């Protein structure tokens, strides 16, 4: 894969996409590639012409997608299960812990809150809310200070949705030790940030953001420790042994991560997910990450030059693809309006504006941001 081009997107990768040049909202949704569109159309078209073998053949996309997800996560297919979204995985994890306290960042995205609130309401695992430091981070030191004998797990986001700050997954793993589970929501980093994913006992992600597989795609990767300790509370009829034997008896849960299956997922979505994951593999995460880092540097410099205050980490080793900022004395809605006028797509997470670039983002996106912010001055 070629090195990042300062003016265009990542060669060999960017050519697969056709989103507008000013699209800077990948932390909310990553427009899928032509590969994903073709895989979706092909699978859906085959389903419309269904014959006696069509369903079985389409279902094989699950194996292909699981294998690709496992390779990118640093594990194997037996420890990987496809899910329709990250939240399903977080609920599996929360309901799988029978008791004890789970440390959860108080300012995390709500997807990492409600599963633990629901588990507490059922008399199972109870959350203890952690406060982030001034940089918005949950540090290993903060976790160490919160550890008590009743703590059985830590649940964090790999990348903070507000600022793009990376969690120190290796440091968190070391602090909690081998006796506690580390649950990681990887949706804001997987496929775009080269993080130590095997540090997690439970890694969940959805495919609609940085993986660019669109909605109803995702997976979970489970460690042996997670498989041993988490109860299969939400296991459905497809998460057991002898799944095709209908004998009116309860079957044992599947031996691997497949026990997290509730029912058959869409083979059309699985085909799309496989295409998206394989494109990331072909480009390589380090190359994607390097191009994103280049664009983020340029966006930070541009925002600062126009009087903006950066809330995201500026150290490339401590951030992912998100740039959060505000313009003193300017309503974020007015900043967004100016960006829209220059064909830039941001997110507003009051009181900040959030820009998020990918490896297909050209330099002209930075120029558009510059022109928009200049128009406010």
Beta strands, then each sheet from edge to edge (+ up, - down):
strand 1: 80-82
strand 2: 101-105
strand 3: 126-130
strand 4: 151-157
strand 5: 181-185
strand 6: 202-206
strand 7: 218-222
strand 8: 308-310
strand 9: 322-327
strand 10: 347-349
strand 11: 352-356
sheet 1: 1+ 7- 6+ 5+ 4+ 2+ 3+
sheet 2: 8+ 9- 11+ 10-
end
